[in-house]
Amino acid sequence: MTASAATLASGKGHKDENFPVASFMLKREHRAPVMAFYRFARAADDVADNESAPASERLALLGAMRSTLAGTSDVNAEALALREVLADYTLSPQHGLDLLTAFEQDCTVNRMATWDQLIDYCRVSAMPVGRYVLDVHHEDRRTWAASDALCAALQVINHLQDCGKDYRAIDRVYIPLDMLAAAGASVEDLGAERASSALRSVIIDMAQRTLALLKQSSVFSSQIRDKRLAVEVAIIQRLAESLTRRLITHDPLSERVHHGKAEMAGLAAWAAIKRLVV
């Protein structure tokens, strides 16, 4: 029996993410379109990352999502729901289509050769998310540069947190191969119970590059006109900085490099207060 996007769902929801998704900080009228985009992205991600379905089947399902979002079919529920939201808010489907390009790539590409290739991947896998949220809020597109830097940082953080799991489960390695080779590390090091010193040096290097991205995005919150979105972005920025520093001091193969709920709440409150009193 041919699978559907629904049958490949992971069960993961917006409350399971590292960072807030359509939180109460956003105005009510903005939460629905953001959640529609999240559900679309979550469904596509689950398809791309499925461990049992062959690449051809996953690509066909993503193709059905693409045709539905583009308006040439109605076969995928999440894409159809997003298409209707886009029509209601007079928004372009381009951000969603860009995102599908990344998920299609995930089905056929399992290695990144260089840091630049990883950032190019982020241009379709992460940056469209921030741009979509900004468009929903009718923000100035001059905010896109800082948004892009933050979204790329979030993507790299996710790859580093899950680098061991992704290698073992789906043979995906988005730690650049040239960085591994330069440090004397190998892809196979990701299968160990703890990172070798060479692999740790690569993870630390990538985390430091991520801190540089976060320095670029540090002005993002102040550029946003919508105060509630500005606070949410400040919270995400603070959480990302914290996780990146943790990746410098903790081994993602053998240690937890995620925030607990209480820790996340504390960091979020601190960032919100700081942003509100500026």
N, C-alpha and C positions, 0 to 999 in steps of 0.2 A: 504494500500500500504506500502510495506517495505521501510523504510528509507535508505538512503545512507549517507556516511560520508559527502558528499557535502550538503545534505539537512539539516544536523545538524550543519552546519557551523555558527559560531557566528558573522562573519563579522569583527572580530578583526584582525588587521594586525600588522606587525612588528613595525610600527610607534606608535602603541598604548601601547607598552610595557614600563615598568619602566626603562629599561636599553637599551643601544644601541644594535641593531641586524644588523650585516653585514653593519656597517656604512661605510662612505667614508674613514674612517681611515684605513680600510683593503685594501690590494692590490686587484686590480680588479679580478685577477685570483682566489682569495680566496672567493670572495663574493658569487659567484654562488653556490658552494657547501654548504656554510653556510646557504644561503637562502633556498636551497632545504631541508636541515635538519629542518630549522625553519618551513617551510610550512608543512612538515610531522608532526612535533611535534604539531603545531597549530591545524591541522586537528584532530589528535588523542585526544588532550586536549578538543576540542569542542565536540567530541563524548562522552568522559568520563563525561563531566560536563553538558551534556544536561539534562534539567529538566523534559522533557516530555517523552522521550523514555525509555522503561523499561530496566533494567540491562541486561537481556538476549539479547536484540537487540543491545545494545551498545557493549557488549562483542563479539557478532558475527561480528560487523563491525570492531572492533579492531583485531579480529582474521583474518579478510580478509586483513587488513593492514600488519599483521605479516606474513601471507603466501606470500603476494606480495613481501615484503622486503626480505624474505628468498629465493624467486625465485621459489616457487611452484605454484604460480598463478600470474595473471596480473590484478586483479580486482580493485585495488585501485590506483587512479591516483597519489596521493602524494607519496605513497610508491614506485610506479614504477619509478617515476622521481628521487627519492632519490637512488634507486637501480642502475639506469643508471649512476648517478653521482659517486656512490661508485666504479662502474666498471671503469669509466674513470680515477679516481684518485687512483685506487688500494687500496681502503679502506675497512675495515671489516664492516659488517652490525650490529655488536654486540652492538654498542652504541644505535642504533635505536631500536633494539630488547629489550635492557634493559629498554629503555624509555617506550616501550609498556607494560612492566611488571608493571610499576607504574600506567599507565592509566587503566590497567585491575584491579589493586587493588582498584583504585578510584571507580570502579563500584560496588564493594562489601564490601568495608571497609569504614566506615564513622567516625571512632574514632581512636585516637592514645592513647595508654595506658601510655606511658612514653616518655621522651625526647630521650632515646636511640632508641626507636621504630621509632620516627620521623626522626632521623638521618639515620637509616637504610632505611627508605622510600626515603630519599634524595639521597641515593646511586644509586637508579634507576630512580628517578624523576628529578634530577638536575645534579649530577656529570657526567653522560654520555654526557651532552651538552658541558661542558667545555673540556672534554677529546676528543670529536669529533673535536672541533675547533682546539685544539692543534695538533691532528693527521693531519688535513687538512694542517696545517702550518709546518708539519714535525718537531715539537718540541720534545725535549727530554722528555721521559715519567717520568723522575725524577721531572718534574714540576707538576705531577698529584696531589701530596699531597696538595700543596697550592691551586691548581685549585679546588680540591674537597671541601676545606674549604670555598672558596669564593662561589661556587655554592650552597653549603648547606645553607650558610648565605642568599643568594638571595631567596632561597625557603622559609626559615623561615620568612623573611621579607614579602614575598607575602602572606603567611598564616596569619600573624598578621594584615596586612593591610586590608584583606578581611574577617577577622574572623566573623564579624557580618553578612555580606552579605552571606557568605557561609553557615552559620547556618540557616539563614532564608530561603534561596532559595533552598538548596539541602541537608540540615540537615548534613552537613559535619563539623566536629570539629577536627582540627589537633593541637589544643592546648592540650598538654598531660593531660589526666584525673587525673593522680596522682598529678600533680602540682595544678590543680584546687581544688582537695580535700584537699590537704595540706594547701591551703590558705583559705579554707572555702568558695570557690566559686563553682558555679554549671554551667553545660552546658547551662541551661536556662538563665543564666545571659547574654549570648550572644545575646538574643533576645530583650534586653532592648534598650532604646534610647541612654543611656550612660552607660559606664562601672561602675560597683560597685567598691568600694575600693579594695575588695578582687580580683576581676578580673583584675583590674589595676595592682595590685602587681604581678600577674602571667605574664601579658604582659611585665611588666618592667623586671622581672626575665628572660624571654625568650629573650628580647632585649639585656640584658647584656650578656647572653650566646652567642648571635649572635655577639656581639662586640668581644668576645673571639675568635670566628671563624674568624672574620675579622682581628684580630691581627695575626693569623696563616697565613692568605692569604696576609698579607701586603708585603711579600717578592716576591710574585708571579710575578709581573710586571718585576722586575729586573732579574728574571730567564729566561725570554723569549728572544730568539735570534732575532726574527722578530720585528724590532723597531715599526712598525705600530700597530701590535697586542699588543705590550707592552704598547703603549699609550692607546689603547682602554681598556685594562685591568685596567690600572691606573685610567681611567675615571670611569669605573664600580665600582672599589674599593671605590673611593671617593663618588660616589652617594649612594652606599650601606651604608657607614659609616654615611652619612648625614641622610638617612631615618631611620636607626636604632636609632640614637640619638633622632630623632623626635618621634619615638614610645615610647621613655622613657618619653617624656614631653607632648605628645598629646594622646588623647583617640581615637582610630580608630573607635569606635562606633558612636561618635558624632562629630569628627573633621576630617579635611582632612589631611591625612598623605602621600600624594603623592607630587612629585615635579611639579610645573608649568613648562611650556616650557622654559620661560626665566630663571628661577632658575636653571633648569637642564643644560641649555646652559652655564650659568655662572660657575657652579660647574665643568662642563666638561672642559671648557677652562682653568680654574685654574689647574685642575689635569693634563691636557695635557702639559701645559707650565712647570709645576713642573717636570714632567717626562722627558721632552725634555732637560731641562737644567742640569739634573743630570749627 
